[in-house]
Amino acid sequence: MKNILYTIILSFLFSSVYAGSVDGKGLICKVDKDNPLDGQTMGIWFTDNTAVKHSITGHSISVSEKFIYYEKGTDIIKWQSDIYELNRKNLNLYRRWFGGYKCKLVKDKQDMIDTLYEIISRETKDNQL
């Protein structure tokens, strides 16, 4: 009986250690105006301790990157070998070699996807081909 109780207690302890505090949350990130990738917007969805990047490709949205993230202190989240660094206080995202993004929180994953499709629609409305 004691072994069962210890197993249950340990499983709760270890499951909380591995659960990411931002899992189930997401962002829409637009590049800063001085960024060489001017005009690109991406969605980031956090799930199962991973940061999943959603990119606009033509007229569709693709999952382009998926990396395990980690929290550095209480205000920084990093992923992809520290290439991406998100400041949790101001939602500024820095991508090494490419500059910064300004992000905003989305209410759920569908909101993130809908926002990316709105961008596609707005930016392609004048296309003739």
Number of C-alpha atoms within 10 A of each C-alpha: 6 7 8 9 10 10 12 11 11 11 12 10 11 10 9 10 10 10 12 16 14 18 14 14 17 25 22 23 20 21 22 19 13 11 15 13 15 12 11 15 18 23 26 24 23 22 19 14 17 20 26 21 19 21 19 18 11 9 12 10 16 13 13 12 13 17 15 15 23 18 16 12 7 9 12 15 19 21 19 16 10 13 12 17 23 22 16 14 9 11 19 18 23 20 16 11 9 13 16 23 25 18 23 15 15 18 12 13 17 11 15 22 18 11 16 21 16 12 14 17 12 10 12 13 8 8 6 5 4
